C-alpha cells in the first residue's frame, strides 16, 4: 500500500516500515538505512546490487512510500537527510521549547517500543531462554559503553537466577572466553550496530568451538548473519547518537523478557532463591532489596 509522499520524516518511516513490507523491499530499505548519506548519491543499479535484489524491487520500494519513482524518492530522501543532520534528536528541532522536547522524546520512545512488540519473534526468544536455562555457561560480549551496560545487565540478571554467566567488554578477554566455550555454552553478543570487528571475531571463535552464538542486534548486520540465533531489534537512529535512547530501552526490554522466561524455565525453585537474596539484602536498605528482582 502506497504511503504519504511527504519528505518529512522519510528516514523514520523507512525504519518503521522494515517489518511491514515484502522481503525484497526489506532488503532495499536496510541498504538505504545502512548509510543514507551514501545512498542518496547512488544509482538504482548500485542500490539493487547492494541490496541483492532486482531494479524493479527498488522501484517498488520507492513507490510504496507514495513516490512516482526512484528519482522523486531519492530527492525526498536527500531533503529529509539534510534536515535530520541539523537535529539534536530525530524528533526534536533546535528551537523546540522544553515541554515540546519532553513530549516529543517520550512519544518517540513510546512509538518505538510499541513497534518493538510487533517486531519480536517470540518463538525465537523462547528458544534462546530455554537454551540459556540449560547452558553450562553464558558469556556476554559487547563493544561500546551502551552495549557494555546491556551485557553487564544480562550477566547480573542471569547470575541472580543461578546461571553461570559472565560479561566481557575487553576484546582480548572476549577471545579467551570464546575459545574456552564448548557445545554446552552460549556466546551472547550485544551490538546494535552489529559490525564491530572484535565482537565479530569473538562470535566466530565461539562458533568454531561448537558454542551457540546468540546476537542482540539489528537485522541484516554482519553479526546477525554470523549468529545461530538473532534477536533482531530495529529502531530509528538519532542524528548525533548512533545508538539512540530507543535502542537502549529496546535492548533492556528484551533482556527483561529473556530473564523472566529463563526463570520460568528453571521452575518454582527460582522464586525461593530470589526470596533468599531479598532476605539477606533486606538489612542493607531498600535499594538493595529492590535490586533483587529478576
N, C-alpha and C positions, 0 to 999 in steps of 0.2 A: 504494500500500500504506500503510495507516494505521501511524503510528509511536507510540512511547510517549508518553502524555499528561502526563507529569510536567512541572511548570512550570520545574524546574531546568534551566538551560542552553537554554531555548527560543530565545533570540536566536541563540545559536551554531548550534543545529540548523537554524534558518531559513537562515542563511548557508551552511551546509554542504550544504543540500538544493537550493540555487539551480539547479544544472545537472542535477538528477535528476528534476525534476517537469515536467509539461507546460508549454508556452509561456505559456498564460493564467495558470497558477498562479505561474510565474516572475515575471510582471509584478506579481502581488499581493504576493509576497514582497519584491520590490525596493521597492515602495511602502511596505511596513511597515518595512524596514530603513533606508530613507532618513531617516526621522525617527520612531523608535519612540515617543518621548515624546508626540508629537502624535497618532500613530495610535491610542494607547490611549483617546483621548477622541473618536475619530471614529465615525461611524455606518457601517453596512455600505454604505449608498448613497454616502457620501463616499469610502470606500476604493475601491469599484468605479469611481467616476468618476476618482479619482486614478490608478488602475492602467489605466484604459481597458478594463475587462472588465465582464462581467455580474455581478450579485449572486450567482447560483448558483456562479460561478467562485470568488468569495471564500469562500463556504461550503465548497466542495470543498477549497480550500486549508487551511481550518481543520480539517476532518475528516481530512485526510491526515496530520495530526500527532496523531491519536488523540482529538480532542475531539468532543463531541456536536454542537457547533455554534459559531456566531460568538461568542456571549456567553461560553461557557466558555473559548474560545481567548483572547479579549481579557483575561479575568480572569487567566489564566495568564501572558500577556504582561506585564501590569502588575506581577504579582508578581516575575517574572524581572527586569524593568527596575528595580524597587526594589532588588533585591539587587545587580544589576550596578553601580548607581550608587555602591555603597559598596566596590567592589573597586579594588585598585591595578593589577590586571591581570585580564583576563577569566577566567583560570583559577586565580587566586590569591586566597585570603581573607586578611584583615588579620592573623589570628593564626597563619598557617602558619609553621612553623619553616623554617630555612634549607634543609635537604635537600628539604622539600616544595616550597618556592619554586623551587629549581633544577630539580627533576624535572618539575614542572608546566609551567614555561615551556618547557623543552626538548621535552617531549612535545607541547605545544601547537603548537610550531613544526614538529615532525615531521609532525603530523597535517595542518597547513595546507599544507605543501609536497607531501605525498602527494596531497592534494586538487587542488593546482595541476596536477600531472601529468595528472589526469583532465580538467581544465578546458581545457587549452591546445589551441587549434586549430593543429595542426602544419602543415597546408597553408597557413594564413594566415601563420604565422611564416615559412615558406619563401618565400612571395610577398614579404614585407617584406624578407627577407635578399637576395633577387635584385634587388629594386629599389634597395636600398642599395648593392649591389656595382656597379651600373651608373649610379648617380646622379652628377650633376655636383657636387652639394653636399648635405650633410646637416646641417641646423641643428636643434639640440635646444632646446626651450623648457621652462621649469619655473617653478613658484611654490612658495616654502617651502623650508626647509632640506633636508628629506629628498629631495624631488623634484629639488632643485638638485644634490645629490650624485649622484643617479642620472643626471641629464643630463650632468654632468661625466664620470662613469664611461663612459657611452656614447661621448662625444666622444673620450676618451682611447683607448679600445679601437679605435675606427674609425680614428683618426689613425695608430695603430701599423700598421694594415693598408694605409695609403696612401690612405685615403678623405679627401676634403676635408670635414672635419667641424668644427662649432663648437657651443658650448654657451652659451646666454644665459639669465640669470635676471632681468636688468633688463627691465622691461616696455617701455621705450622702445626699447632695443636689439632686443628681440624684434620689434617692429613694423617697425623699419628692415630687419632681416634678412628678415622675411616679405615685405615689399614688393619686395625685390630678388631673390626666388626666381623661377624660371620652371618650365616644364613638365618640365624635367630634374632639378629639385631636390626635396628632401624636407623637410618640416617635421615633426619628430618631437616630439610634445608629451607630456610626462610629468606626470601629476597623478592621484594615487589618488582624490582627492575628485571631480575631474572637472567642477568648476563654477566655477573661478576666472575672473573676468571678463577679466583681462589675457591669460591663456592662450587663452581662447576667441576673443578679438579677434584675436590673432596667428594663430591657426589659420584664422580666416575670411579674413584678409588674404592669407595664403599660398595658400589655396584659390582666391581670386579671381585670383591671378596664374598659376594653372594648375599649381601645385606639388601633389605628392601629400602629403596630410596623414595621418600615422600617429599614433595615440594609444595610449599605455600607461596604462590607467585601468580603472575598474570598468565593467561592462556597465550600460547604461541611463542613464549620466550624460549631461549636455549635450555634453560633449566627445566621448563615444563616438558620439553621434548626428551630430556635425559632421564627424568624420573619414572619410576614404575607407577606411582600414583600421584596425580597432580590435583591439589585443591586450588582451583582457578578462582582468583578474585580480581575482577576488573572494575576499577573506579577511576574517575577523571583525575588528571594530574593538575597541580597548581602551576601558575606561570613561573613562580620562583622556586617553590619547594617541589622537587621532582616526585617525592613521596608525600602525598597530601595527607591532611588530617583524616580524610575519609578512608584512606588506605590503612592508616594506623588503627582506626576504630574497627574496620572490617576484619583485620587480622586478629584483633583482640576478641572479637565475637566468634570467629572460627575456633580460636583456642579454647574459648569458654564452652562452645558446643562439644568439642572433642573431649575436654576434661570431664564434662558431665556424662557423656556416653561411655567413656573409659570406666568411670566409677560404676555406672550401671552394669557394664560387662564384668566387672570384678566381683559384683554381688553385694549383698547386705552387709557383709563384714566391713566394707569400706566405711560405712556410716559410723560404725563403732570406733574405727581408727581415728576418724576426723573428730569424733567427740572426745577421745582421749587427748588429742592435740589441744583441743579447746580447753579441757580441764587443766592441763599442765600450764598453758599460757595465760589462763584467766587471772592468775595472781600478778601478772605483769602489766595489766591495764587493758582498756577497751581496744586500743589499736591492735594489739597482738591478737586478741580474740577475734576481731573482725577478719584478720588475715588468715584464719584457719579454714575459711571457706574454700571450696574446691577452686 
